[in-house]
Amino acid sequence: MSTGLTFGTISALFGLTNHIIDQAQYTILVTAVIGSAVIPTLIAQTWFQPDFKAIAAEPETVEAEAVAGEEP
C-alpha cells in the first residue's frame, strides 16, 4: 500500500512541478491517492475485525497468584 501512496504522490508532484497539471488538479490527485489507502483501511477495521476469544489461565499462573496471595 505504501508503494502506491509513494508513487501516486511523487507522480502528482512531478506533474505539478513540470506544469502538466495545476494546483487544483494536484490537490484532487493527492486527495484521491490518500483516500485510496484510508478508505479501504477504515472498511477493513470496521467490518473485518477478527474475533478474539479469551484464553484460559495457565495452571502455573494460577498457582503463582495463589502463592502470592492474589485471587485468580
Backbone bond lengths (Angstrom), bond angles and torsions (degrees), N, CA, C in turn:
res aa  C-N    CA-C-N  psi(-1)  N-CA   C-N-CA  omega(-1)  CA-C   N-CA-C  phi
1 M - - - 1.443 - - 1.531 109.92 -
2 S 1.323 117.89 -37.58 1.462 119.23 -178.23 1.526 111.43 -68.03
3 T 1.335 117.59 -27.44 1.460 119.98 177.37 1.525 110.34 -64.56
4 G 1.305 117.29 -42.62 1.456 121.09 178.31 1.520 111.94 -65.18
5 L 1.325 116.43 -39.86 1.460 119.77 177.30 1.519 110.88 -64.17
6 T 1.320 116.50 -44.45 1.461 120.85 -179.44 1.522 110.94 -64.37
7 F 1.317 116.83 -50.20 1.464 120.26 -177.85 1.524 111.07 -63.47
8 G 1.311 117.38 -43.62 1.456 120.52 -179.47 1.511 112.47 -63.71
9 T 1.321 116.66 -42.01 1.455 120.58 -179.94 1.522 111.58 -68.75
10 I 1.332 116.67 -44.05 1.466 120.25 -179.48 1.524 110.90 -66.39
11 S 1.312 117.92 -41.53 1.464 119.37 -179.78 1.527 111.69 -67.86
12 A 1.333 116.97 -35.09 1.465 119.25 175.61 1.528 110.33 -67.28
13 L 1.321 117.61 -39.86 1.455 121.15 177.79 1.524 111.23 -65.99
14 F 1.320 116.66 -38.06 1.465 120.71 176.27 1.528 110.31 -60.79
15 G 1.315 116.22 -44.98 1.462 119.97 178.68 1.515 112.48 -62.88
16 L 1.346 116.15 -37.40 1.465 119.87 179.23 1.530 111.35 -69.27
17 T 1.325 117.53 -46.05 1.466 120.16 -176.63 1.522 112.65 -69.81
18 N 1.319 118.09 -25.75 1.463 121.32 178.99 1.532 112.20 -97.79
19 H 1.316 116.00 12.90 1.472 123.52 176.10 1.533 112.73 58.44
20 I 1.322 115.88 32.82 1.467 120.85 173.86 1.528 109.19 -82.99
21 I 1.329 115.65 -36.29 1.462 121.75 176.01 1.529 108.22 -125.19
22 D 1.335 116.21 161.15 1.459 119.41 177.58 1.533 110.34 -99.51
23 Q 1.326 116.55 -178.96 1.468 121.84 -175.70 1.529 112.05 -61.02
24 A 1.313 117.89 -40.03 1.469 120.86 -179.15 1.533 110.90 -65.23
25 Q 1.340 116.83 -42.65 1.460 120.07 178.06 1.520 111.10 -66.17
26 Y 1.329 116.43 -38.06 1.466 120.99 177.75 1.526 110.56 -61.14
27 T 1.325 115.89 -45.29 1.465 120.53 179.80 1.518 111.00 -60.85
28 I 1.321 116.73 -43.50 1.467 120.67 179.28 1.521 110.67 -64.54
29 L 1.320 117.67 -43.50 1.466 121.19 -179.50 1.530 112.09 -63.43
30 V 1.332 116.58 -46.04 1.465 119.31 -179.37 1.530 110.64 -66.85
31 T 1.308 117.30 -37.25 1.462 120.40 176.21 1.525 111.08 -63.01
32 A 1.321 116.84 -41.86 1.468 120.45 178.12 1.522 111.42 -66.26
33 V 1.324 117.39 -39.21 1.471 120.70 179.53 1.523 110.29 -64.76
34 I 1.313 117.13 -46.23 1.471 120.40 179.80 1.526 110.01 -67.45
35 G 1.325 117.24 -40.42 1.464 120.62 178.32 1.518 112.71 -63.36
36 S 1.339 116.86 -32.14 1.466 119.76 179.08 1.520 112.28 -68.54
37 A 1.315 117.59 -15.00 1.460 120.74 175.02 1.523 111.56 -99.24
38 V 1.318 117.06 -38.12 1.461 120.94 -174.24 1.521 112.02 -75.49
39 I 1.310 117.45 -44.55 1.469 120.50 -175.91 1.536 112.38 -62.52
40 P 1.344 120.24 -48.67 1.471 118.42 176.60 1.531 113.16 -62.16
41 T 1.337 117.06 -32.29 1.457 120.10 177.29 1.523 110.76 -65.71
42 L 1.317 117.40 -43.60 1.459 120.65 177.87 1.522 111.60 -63.77
43 I 1.321 116.84 -40.28 1.470 120.55 177.76 1.526 110.39 -63.07
44 A 1.319 116.61 -45.21 1.461 120.28 -179.88 1.527 111.45 -64.42
45 Q 1.328 117.27 -40.64 1.462 120.83 179.59 1.525 111.57 -66.63
46 T 1.325 116.72 -32.07 1.459 120.41 -176.37 1.527 112.63 -81.49
47 W 1.324 117.52 -48.66 1.468 119.75 -170.32 1.524 115.07 -106.47
48 F 1.291 118.98 -10.01 1.460 119.47 -175.33 1.520 113.32 -123.58
49 Q 1.326 117.15 34.02 1.450 121.22 176.59 1.529 109.57 -71.29
50 P 1.325 118.61 139.10 1.460 119.82 176.95 1.528 110.52 -71.37
51 D 1.313 115.89 153.54 1.456 120.96 176.46 1.523 108.40 -82.31
52 F 1.322 116.12 127.35 1.454 120.87 178.51 1.518 108.66 -98.57
53 K 1.321 115.18 131.99 1.455 120.11 177.73 1.517 108.37 -114.62
54 A 1.318 115.49 141.33 1.457 119.90 179.77 1.520 109.41 -66.66
55 I 1.304 115.23 137.66 1.455 121.01 177.82 1.523 107.48 -94.93
56 A 1.340 116.50 130.74 1.457 120.85 179.57 1.529 108.94 -65.08
57 A 1.319 115.39 144.24 1.463 120.13 179.76 1.521 109.85 -64.26
58 E 1.315 115.10 139.53 1.459 119.62 178.75 1.523 109.28 -74.96
59 P 1.331 118.21 146.29 1.479 120.96 -177.04 1.534 112.64 -56.33
60 E 1.344 118.28 -37.21 1.460 119.92 -179.11 1.523 111.06 -63.87
61 T 1.319 116.76 -36.95 1.459 121.35 -179.80 1.518 110.41 -67.02
62 V 1.323 117.12 -43.16 1.461 121.61 179.92 1.516 109.75 -63.82
63 E 1.346 118.20 -42.96 1.457 121.70 179.75 1.527 110.74 -65.34
64 A 1.314 117.90 -41.78 1.460 121.04 -179.76 1.522 110.98 -64.80
65 E 1.311 118.05 -38.23 1.458 121.43 178.26 1.514 110.29 -68.72
66 A 1.340 118.00 -36.48 1.462 121.31 179.70 1.527 109.52 -66.97
67 V 1.314 118.16 -39.16 1.462 121.70 179.35 1.532 109.87 -67.14
68 A 1.306 116.70 -37.69 1.453 121.37 -179.19 1.526 111.69 -75.97
69 G 1.325 117.11 -8.56 1.463 120.62 178.17 1.511 112.95 88.50
70 E 1.322 117.63 17.08 1.454 120.46 179.44 1.510 109.75 -100.46
71 E 1.299 115.87 155.51 1.469 121.47 176.39 1.517 109.17 -79.39
72 P 1.341 119.39 137.72 1.468 120.97 177.93 1.504 112.68 -72.59
